[in-house]
Amino acid sequence: MWSSKFVLPPKAAWTTIALCRASGVKTCLVVILLASKCNNAVAERRVADAVESLRYALLEGGTSAGIMTVSALATTLRRLAAAKSARHGPSAAADVAAALKIPEWMARPAVAQARRWSADEIASAIATLADLSVVMKGGYEGTGALSEEQKRYVLETAVIAMATPAAQRG
């Protein structure tokens, strides 16, 4: 029986499901799980876990897994930005939930994760993600599209850059 708290997945999840139809349900679910794991690792600044999950996702789903990861990261960075701008205290998750129109239980992790990020790091990650989205979908000109291997490299490099705190970068 469905509870009244059942929440339909966001549009990004429906896009992900549509991208996975050709590869089968099992592969699709594995890729969604791995992309989500990578996404959480980036938000929590666990670089090794983020790269490991990304590599497994790319192994299972190819470039479409990369596009799904980019989509999931966009959702997470949006939540982090909202959480970073929310006031601190016991009502922070409620404020973020109200601002993003999501249930409070979805906002709580973002509030905790946002403590690991500065506002500038979130802004930089969003800019990196915007460029990454274009590259993963074929490039700016359309004629200069990258090969599958190049897309994997660019994606992994971007994930490492986003997951690594600014203080630890060389």
N, C-alpha and C positions, 0 to 999 in steps of 0.2 A: 504494500500500500504506500502511496506517495505521501510524504509529509507536507505540511504547509510551508516548510522551510526549503523545499526543493528549488534550486536555482538553475535555470538553463545556462549552458555555457555561453561565454561572450562570442561576438561575431568572429573573433580570431580563431576560436576553437572550431566553429563551423567551416571556416576557410581551410583549416588544417584537415578536417575530416574529408572535405572535397578533394584536397590534394592527394590524400592517401587512398582514395577508392581503387586506383589501379594496382596498388601493391598489396591489397588484402587487409582484412580487419585486424588480424593478429599483428602484422608488421606496423600497421597504423597505430595501434594502441601502444606498442613498444616504443615507437618513435615519439609519440606524445608524452609518454612517461619520461623518456630520456631527455627530451627538450625541456620539460618541466624541471627535471632534476638539475640540468645545466643552468637553467634560469634561476633557481633558488640558490645554487652555489655562487653564481655571479653576485646576486643580491647580498649574500652573506660573506662575500669576499674570500671564498675558498677556491683559489685558482686551480689547484690540481684536480679537485672534484669537478669543477666546471669543464675543464679540458677533457677529462676522462669521459664524462657524460656526453659531451659534444661529439667526441670521436666515435663512441658507440652509436649515437643517433645517426651520424653520417654513414657509418658502416651499414646500419639497418635500412636507412631510408634515402641515402644519396642526397642530392642537392635539395630535394623537397624537404628533407629534414632540416636543412640549413635555413630554408625560408620559414619553416615552422618555428625554429629557434629564434629567429629574428622577430617574428610576430609575438612570441611569448615574452621576449626581452622588452619589447615595446610596452606591453601591458605592465610588466613589472616596474620599468623605469617610470611610467606614468604614476603608478601607485607610490613609488619612492619619492617622487617629486611632491605629490600631494601630502605625503606623510612628513616630509622635511619641512614643508611650509605650515603644517598644523601646529597648534600650540602644544606644549608638552603637558603631561599629567595624565590622570586617569581617563579623561574624556578624549584623548587624542585619537584613539581608534574610532570612536563614534563620529568625530569631526571628519576624519578621512572617509569613513563609510558614507556619510551624508554628502560630502563633496563629490565622490565618485559614483554615488548611487549603487553601492554594493553592500552586501551584508557585513556587519561588524566583524564577524569571525574571519572574513577575507582581508580586512584592513589591519587586524592585529599584527600579523607577521611583517607587513610593510612598515609599520611604526617601529618595530624592533630592528628591522634591517636598515632603516633610514639613519639610525644612530651611527652606523659604520661609514656613512657617506657625508661628504660636504656638499653644499649646494653647487659649487663649481664642478665637482666630480660628476654629479648627476647631469648637469648641463652638458659637460663634455661627453659623457656616455650617450646622451640623447643625440648629440651631433654625430658621433661615431656611428650610431645605429642608423641614422638617416642615410648616411653615405653607404653603409653596409647593405641596407635594403635595396638601394639602387643597383649596386654592384651584383648582388645575388639574383636580381631579376633581369639582368641583361646589360647593365651599364648605362651611362648617360647618353651616348650616341646611338646605341643599338648595334652599331657595326663593330664596336670594340668589346664585345662580350668575352668574358673570361672562360677558360676551360674549367671543367669540373674540379680538377686538381688545384687550379689557381683560386677558385671560389672557396675550397676547403681551407686553403692556407690563409686567405684574407679573413675568413670567418673565425678561424682559430686565433689568429693574431688579434683580432678585435675583441674576442671574448677574454683573452689574457689581459689586454689593455684595460678593459672595463672592470674586470675582477680584481685587478691589482690596485691597492690604494695608492694615491699620488705620492705619499711619503716613502713608499717602497720602490718606486720606479727609478730606474737608473738614469 
